[in-house]
Amino acid sequence: MKLCYRFIVIAICCLWIQPISAQEANNSLNHDEKKNIVATIQSHLKTTYVNLEKANKMIKVLNINLKSKKYKAITNPTEFSKALTKDLQNSSKDLHLKVNYKTKQVAKNKQLSSEDIRLKKEQMMAKKMAEINFGFMETKILHGNIGYLNLRLFADTKYAEETATAAMSFLSNTNTIIIDLRYNKGGVPSMIQLLSSYVFKDNPVLLSNFYERKTNAETQLCTLNTNEESKIVNKPLYILTSKSTFSAAEAFAYSLKHYNKAIVVGEVTKGGANRTKRITINNQFSISIPYIEAIHPVTKSNWEGIGVQPNIKTSKKDAFATAYLEALNNTVKRNKKSVLNQVGYALLQESKTEDAILIFKANTMSFPEDANTWDSLGEAYVINKQLEKALKAYKKAIALDPNLDSAKRMIQKLQSKS
């Protein structure tokens, strides 16, 4: 789990990433420089990386590549950092490992104190996070009183607590909540603590144990005290995931899933579990290296390299509609056919045609003898330009209700085009 700011920086604007410039091209690396960089990386892997066995494997790979002259032709520092990152990740299957290069333009900052630099970067980061509402991209009440939160970033509660609290308060009166993490690549642990706190009746609750190999130290991450009025303890919670869901977003999904507090819907996530820090190699290179292992109190393990396994596995594209349908099925007790039909048309109005089709299809499966459900499905297929399927749906509607004029007109129209 990423507990520094790397993913925030990446997710927001890549503030310090620079294109390959003439300055960088002139700053070519010689063999001794590359050898020293590799040796320093190996030293940090040996002492700091979470898994000593994997560290030794990576050290061996780097030695082989250096001796085989694989790196000989690479003189550009950015390309060298990319090659090292690729070799480390391929060997360890750890996507948190990354060798970073920054141009000498940062030397200007040497005129400032390290504290001034830190404060300047922090201010820039806070400003950029505010511009995207600290990752809270969309909060709304869906038809059927289902709450929806599109969360793109786990921002530091130092800046985002007020926004997070407002979002959870807004959703607190819904029947069910869907938290969409399909595009969330991580962040910091304080937001995990805050959001997780809303689903437990009593706090603090242990979310994760942490173990640091280098120091043999153990620490813990727990929930916080929150506003009782905004608790969602007894509400079903669905978390949407994709192959891109990473780091802190995975930690949130994994922890709540294994406490039986959330149903994860979507794809297996990317698989980055351990806490990472950035270590300086020299005045231009650094390495982001996992140094603390996350251990869930229930599973006694984590999702490193394997990802969070969904309770309901489906595609990234279908995850929202699948969770929405599950939520409706579990909360709607009366007029279900009518509610599903209204939800389908609401999705059509938002141009979410494929989601609407999934809802309409579910309605025909629940009420196969109802002509109107097939008529609605046919309409959605027409909008999605699936005309053969539309014709079949309308014919089914007519078979059930020969007097359904809307279906008759659409059959004539579709047949005239064929």
Disulfide bonds with the S-S distance in Angstrom:
none
